[in-house]
Amino acid sequence: SLIGRTIAYWFFFQFSVVLMLIGWESYEGPARGFVTLAGELWVVKDRLAVLEKLLDKHGIPTSEVEKFEPDGDFKDQLAAERKAYIQRVIASLFPRGMPKAD
């Protein structure tokens, strides 16, 4: 979807900026981060394909997903899951902790 591609491009851009700013000589951290992102992305893509198939099987057009606006507890749940996801990605990029700013 357009939203998914936009998010992927945003992450790639942010990743590139981080590499330029901190001037890593070793790419072990970025490689670990990339593998983490790729793994997370595949899980989402796989699950999305299954869900779209099930929606279609039950007569629910996938366009309904694009229109859906989460609210209440579900919105809070998504926010918590997003925060945990970002923390996992950052932890994979900086296994020894975030670098100190000069």
C-alpha positions in Angstrom: 0.0 0.0 0.0 1.0 3.6 -0.4 1.1 4.1 3.4 3.4 1.1 3.9 5.8 2.2 1.2 5.8 5.7 2.6 6.7 4.4 6.0 9.4 2.2 4.6 11.0 5.1 2.7 10.8 7.3 5.8 12.7 4.6 7.9 15.3 4.2 5.1 15.8 8.0 5.0 16.1 8.2 8.8 18.5 5.3 8.8 20.7 7.0 6.2 20.7 10.3 8.2 21.8 8.5 11.4 24.7 6.8 9.5 25.9 10.1 8.2 25.5 11.9 11.5 27.4 9.5 13.7 29.9 8.4 11.1 30.0 4.8 11.9 33.2 3.0 10.8 31.7 -0.4 11.4 28.4 -1.4 9.8 27.6 -4.1 12.4 25.0 -2.0 14.1 23.3 -0.8 11.0 23.3 -4.3 9.5 21.6 -5.6 12.7 19.1 -2.8 12.5 18.4 -3.6 8.9 17.8 -7.2 9.6 15.5 -6.3 12.5 13.5 -4.0 10.2 13.4 -6.6 7.4 12.2 -9.3 9.8 9.5 -7.0 11.3 8.4 -6.0 7.8 8.1 -9.6 6.6 5.9 -10.5 9.6 3.6 -7.6 8.8 3.5 -8.4 5.1 2.7 -12.0 5.7 0.0 -11.2 8.2 -1.5 -8.5 6.0 -1.8 -11.0 3.1 -3.6 -13.5 5.3 -5.9 -10.9 6.7 -6.8 -9.5 3.2 -7.5 -13.1 2.0 -9.8 -13.7 5.0 -11.6 -10.3 4.5 -12.1 -11.2 0.8 -13.4 -14.7 1.8 -15.9 -13.1 4.1 -17.1 -10.5 1.6 -15.4 -7.5 3.2 -13.5 -5.3 0.7 -10.0 -4.4 1.7 -10.8 -0.8 0.9 -12.5 -0.8 4.3 -9.1 -1.2 6.0 -7.9 2.1 4.4 -11.0 3.9 5.7 -10.7 2.6 9.3 -9.8 5.1 12.0 -8.8 3.5 15.3 -10.2 5.1 18.5 -10.3 4.7 22.2 -8.5 1.6 23.7 -7.4 0.4 20.2 -5.7 3.7 19.4 -3.9 3.5 22.7 -2.9 -0.1 22.0 -1.5 0.9 18.6 0.5 3.7 20.2 2.0 1.3 22.8 2.9 -1.2 20.1 4.5 1.5 17.9 6.6 2.6 20.9 7.7 -1.0 21.6 8.6 -1.5 17.9 10.7 1.7 17.8 12.5 0.7 20.9 13.3 -2.8 19.5 14.7 -1.2 16.3 16.8 1.4 18.2 18.1 -1.4 20.6 19.2 -3.4 17.6 21.0 -0.4 16.1 22.7 0.5 19.4 23.1 -2.7 21.4 25.6 -0.9 23.8 23.2 2.1 24.3 22.7 5.3 22.4 25.9 7.3 21.6 26.4 10.4 23.7 26.1 13.8 21.9 29.2 15.9 21.9 
